[in-house]
Amino acid sequence: MTRWNGDEIINEWLGYPAKCGEFMERKYIVVSPGNKGNGKWLLKTEYFGAFPETELALLKRGYHVAHIKNKTRWCLDEDTEAQAAFVNFVAEEFGLSTQCIPVGMSCGGMQAIYLAAKHPEKVSCMYIDAPVVNFLSCPFRFGRETEPAMPAMAEEFIKARGIDSVSILSFRAHPLDYLPTLTSHNIPVLLVSGDSDSVVPFEENGKLLQDAYTAAGRTIETHIKPGGDHHPHGLPDCLPIVEFIEKYSA
């Protein structure tokens, strides 16, 4: 089993010991590297088990990997607060670091930005991949006119957040609105994106994060995949991601 959606009770994940449980009425999973743990851990903010190459590489190097279910991938405030409380829980229950390393892909990248901006003391560094940073771009498609609309995704967002295509124009809590707060804490970021992403265009999303960090003189390492679309996430060789996390993780 690669993908875990919270319904299954499992004791191993891709060959590693796993513990499932419930915290704040949400399902969680914590995967252990075995007897060689280093006390550091990754928080997969969404889509647990998707594109797991980086998580597997770091499990081999002694990291734990954890996830707590969100009510929606579009990140309600209560989901961010549950993740923050989960960091404390994992640190106490499993004897791990009081700081996590968010691994956020797509909507998970948005969640990582919210968590790090609101609770910087709980984050040491981040790996963010094709992140949603600007809701005008994704899911509402107010940017590139040549790209097809995604009505199902927009409808999902409206249902989850209660913000429609009119009110989003004056909305002031996009992930991009938290970038000044995020850069003020200088949480190191490794950013991956495809330059041809048709779902979450880099120029309208990830580049905003890169530009904010660069302008503030903060630590960011960006990897752009030529011709890369939204999927697959990650790099053909995840070693640069692994080395970045090893360098900056607490």
Secondary structure, DSSP 8 states (H G I E B T S, - for coil): -----SS---SEETTEEEEEEEETTEEEEEE---TT--S-EEEE-SSTTSS-HHHHHHHHTT-EEEEE--S-TT--HHHHHHHHHHHHHHHHHH---SSBEEEEETHHHHHHHHHHHH-GGGBS-EEEES----TTTTTT--S-TTS---HHHHHHHHHHH---TTGGGG---SGGGGHHHHHHTT--EEEEEETT-SSS-GGGTHHHHHHHHHHHT--EEEEEETT--S-S-S-SS-HHHHHHHHHH--
